[in-house]
Amino acid sequence: MLSPHLAKKIVSDVRRLIHEDLIIVDTHGIIIASTDPTRIGQFHEGAFLVCQEKQKRIITKEDEGTLKGVKAGINLPVFFHGDVIGVIGITGDPANVSPYGELLKKMTELLIQENYYTEQLQLEARALETFVFDWLQAREWSPSLHERAQLFHIDLASSRRVIIVSLNETKQTISVDMWKYVQTVWSDARDVIVRWGNDRLLILQTDDDKERTIAKLKTMQRALLDKYDVTLHIGCGKMGDSKQVYHSYKQAERALHIAKQTGDIVFDEDLRLDMCLEDISPATKQELIKRTIEPLIHDEELLHTLRTLFANDLSLKRTAEALHIHINTLHYRLKKIQDYTKLNVRHLEHIITLYLAIRFLDETTKK
């Protein structure tokens, strides 16, 4: 309960309030944290007696000659759930340091209690994450899975949609505090929300209403931006039977990949061409770039011309206007593209090939 690491943190926090030397002693009388590092590991007889008697003890100058390892000051028992778990000691003239005693004792107990509840939340979060992982991987539901679901008050009979929420900032992580805050903002006890790795949240949703889901996701985005200054990418799978939740998870992953490129909330059911493109390997994409537009890689003018052509639905008139060039100049550029790539923009298969190559190039550039 009172580890050396926590004791060191408490000493550091409490030291901000007073300048006297502090020690924290375990129930065996061993100093586990101190503002004087040379005292760590020493036996403190006064603190040991405090643990036995469960009441504070004033250490006088006379006691320094009779009690092992002590210095004048005050030692106070630290309680947690009614039991003494350690002692905090303040070194100095007892008349001067005693007024701080009860305040520092209470502060120490509050820090220990806060640490305890944080650890409990961590355990709860990890247990829930483990359950959801097993749920996603299970091909057949065992009696054990049902029992664990009941412990977490999870209804396995409901249909579910998997939503993956990813932090945009690569250096930030999903803390327990952020996880609990999302649960509060989401405010639907039927849904399961877990941390998924360092920078993701996984939501197993029961509400099939797409518009309501979008509204809730946007509310969550605003709330996390305001409180934690983070932006989110969000991919949503299809609603399906809880036994097939793994399929929704894979769909959510695919949708998230698109969301990271577009910045939108993406539902897998809305994907069409993107659904096919996601299944193409990075190596194949790079090979297509190499076989088509590689000669244009360093000619930003021609690449920009192609992108503008696609953005204007292949309309030469609108493309020329958007580029602020004469239509003959546009024809000249397209002829250069054909010379370099051996692909004609008036040929359907060729124009599709160029479009895909540009998409793959832009995707690589963003990465």
N, C-alpha and C positions, 0 to 999 in steps of 0.2 A: 504493500500500500504506500509506504513512505520510502521510495527508492532513493539512492544517492543522487540520481539525475534530477528527480523532482525536488529533493532537498536543496540541491545547488541552485535551482531556479527560484525557490522560495527565498533563500538567503539573498539572492541578487535583487529580487523584487522588494523585499522588506528593507534592505539596506538603503533604498532610496528615501526612506522616511526618517531614518536616524543614522548617526555617524559612529555609534558604538559598535564594537565587535559582536558578531552573532555566531552562534553554533546551533546545529540541529543534530540531535542524538537519537539513535534508534532505541528500541526497548531493551537491548542488551547493554546499554550504556556506552556504545561506541559512537564517537563523533563521525557523522557521515557527510557533513557540509559545514564550512566555516569561512568567515571572512579572513581568517588566518590559516592559510593552507597547511602550515606545519602541525596544526592540531588534528587534522583529519586522520582517523584511524586510531586515535588514542582513546583509552577508557576514561569515562567521566563518572565518578562515583556519585556525585550529587544528582546528576540526571537519572542514573540508575535507581536511586532512592525515590526520586519523583515518580518514576514509572510504577514502583511498588506501592507507594502511598497514594498515588493519583491526586496529588495536590502540589501547589507551587512550593518552592523552597528558596529562601534567601540564602545566598552564599556570602559569608563574611570573610574578612581578612584572616580571622582565626581559623576558619574552615579550610583555608588553603594549606594549613599545616597538618590537618588531620584527614581530609578527604582526598583521595587520589585524583589527579588530573583536573582539579577545579580552579577557577579564578573567581574573585569576588564579583557578585552580580545577582541575577535572578534567573531561576529555571522554572519553566511552566509546562505542565502536561498538555499535549495536543490530543484532542479527542476526535474520534470518527465513529459514528453510530454507537456511541456510548462506551467505546473502548479506547484506552490510551494506546496510541500508535507511535508515539515519540515525544521528544521534549525540545522546546526552543529555549535557548539561553541567551541572555544579554549580559555582556561583560561590562563592569564599571561600578561606580559607587552605588550600592543598593538604593540609597535615598534619591539618587538622580534618575536611575533607570527604571525603578519600580512603576512610575506613572505610565510608562510605555507598555508595561507588561501585558495587561489584558487586551489592549488594542492589537498588539502584535500577535498574541495568541489567537484572537478571533480572525485576524487577517490570514494567518497561516492555515487555520481550519477551513476557511472559505476557499483558499487556493487548493487545498487538498480535495475538498468536495468538488470543486470545479473540474479538477483533473480526473477525478473518479468518474464523473458523469460523461466527460469527454471520452474516456477509455471505454465506457459502456456503450456509447454511441458508435465508437469505432468497431467494437465487437458485433453490435447489432448490424451495422452496415456490411461488415465482411460476411456474416452469416447469411444475410439476405442475398448478397452478391453470389455466394456459393450456391444457394438454392436456385437462383435464376439461371446460373450457368448450367446446373444439372438439368433444370427444366428444359432449357434450349436443346441440350444434347440428347435427352432421353427419347428413345424410339418407342419404348413401352413404359408406361407409368407403373412404378412399383408401389406397394403399400407404404413404404418409407417416404416416397415423394408426397403422397397424399397426407401423411401425418405431418410432415414438415410444412406443407401448405396450410394446414389447419393451425399450426403454431403461429404462423405469420398472418393468419386471417385472410388468406388468399383463396378466392373462388376459382377453382380450376375448370368449372363448367362454363364460364363466360367466354364468349369470343373475344379475341384480343388483336390489337394492332400494335406493332413494335415501332417506336419512335426513337431515333438516335439523335441526341443533342451533343454537339461538339463545340468546344471553345475555339474561337478563332485564334487567340493568342497562344502560341506554342509553348511559352514558358510558364503559363498559368496552369494550375491544377484544380480539380474539383475537391474542395475541402468538405469535411463533415458538416461544417456550418452552412456551406452553400447547398449541400444536398438537403439538409433539413429545411432550409429556406425555400427551395424549389417545391418541396412537399407542401409547404404552407401556401405558396402562391397557386400551385396546381389545384389544391383543395378538392380532390376526389379520392376518398378512402378506398374505392374499389380498384383503383389503378396501382400498379407496382412501379416504384421509381428506385433505381439503384445506380450507384457509381459504377462506371464501366471503364476500367483503366484510369489513368491519371487525368485525362482531359475530356471524358465523355460521361453522359448520363444516358441510361436506358429506361424508357417508359413503356410499360406494357398496359396499353389503354383499353378500356371497355366500351367507351362511347363511340358509336359508329357514325355520328354526325360530323361530316367533314368541315362544314363552316364553323361549328362550335369549336372543333379542334384547332382550326387556324386561329380563331380569336384567342383561345387559351394560350397557344404557342406565342402569339405576338405579345400577349400580356406578360408572359414569362420572359421574353426577350427584353422588354422594356424594364421589367423589375430588376433583372440581373445587370443590365447596363447601368441603371441608377445606383444600385447598392454596391456592386463589385467592379463596375467599369469594364465589363467583358461583353463581347459580341458573340453571337452563336450562329452556327450552321446547323440546319435541321433536316433530316431525311425521314420519311414516313413510309412504312410498309403497308400492305393491304390488311384489312380486317379478315380474320380467319379463326378456325377452331383452335382452342388452346393447345391441342395435341400437335398442331402443325405450326406452332409459333416460330419455329426455326426458319420456315420459309419467309415469314413476314420480316424476320430479322435480316435475312440476306437481301430482301427487297429494300429495307430501310438503309442498309449499307450502300447499295447501289444508288439510291436516291440522295444519300448524304454526299456521295462523291460529286454528283451534279450540283448539289446545293453549294458546295465549296467553290465551284466555278461561277455560279450565277448570283450567289448571295441571297437566293430566295428560300422559302420553305417549300421543299419538293416532296411530292407524293409519288411513289413508284407507279401508281395506276395512271398517272398523267404522262409517263415517259413513253416515247414511241421510238424515234430514231436513236435517242440517247440510250435506250434499253439495249439496242443491238451494239452500239459503239462501246458500251462498258465491257462487253464480252471479248473485245479485241485486245490481244496482249500488247503491252508496251513495245515489245520487240517488233511486232508486226506494224504498229503505227510508225515507228521510226524507219522501218524499211520502206513503207509507202512514201514517206517524206523524201527519203533518199532517191527513190525511183522517179519522183515527179518534180517537186519544187525545189530540190536542193540547189539547182543553178540560180535560184532567185533569192536564196537566203540572205545575201548581202546587198540585195537591191530593194531597199525599203520602199521606193516609189512603185515598183511593180507589185510588191506584196500588198501595199496599201490600195492599189488599184483593184486587185482581186477582192480584197475584203470589202471594198466599197461596192463593187459589182454585186456581190452576194447580199450585202445589206440592202440593196435596192432591187432585189428580186430579179436580177439579170437585165434590168431595163437600162439600155445604153444611154438613153436621153437623161434619165434621172441620175445615173452614175456620173456622166460628164458634168451635169450641173452641180452635183455634190462635190466633185473634185475641182470645180471652177476651171475646167479646161474645155477646149473645142472638141466636138465629136470626132473630128479627124485625128486629134491627138490621142483620144481614147482608142480609136482603131489601131493607131500606130503602136500603142503600148500593148494591146491585146495580141498584135502580130508578134511583138518581141517575146511575149509570154509563150506563144505557140512555138516560136523558134527555139527557145531555151528548153521547153518541157516536152515538145512534140505532142502537145495536147491542145485541141481546138475548142474554144469556148462555145462554138455553135454546135458541137457534138454532145448529145445528152450524156453518154457514158463518160466522156472526157470531163465535162463540167462537174459531174458528180465526183469524179476522182479528184479534181482540183479542190472542190469544196471540202472533201474529207481530209485532204492533205493539209489545207489551211487550218482546219479545226484541230487536227492533231499537233500541228506546229504551235498554235496558240496555247493549247493545253500544256505542251512541254515547256513553253516560255513561262507560263504562270507558275508551274512547279519550280 
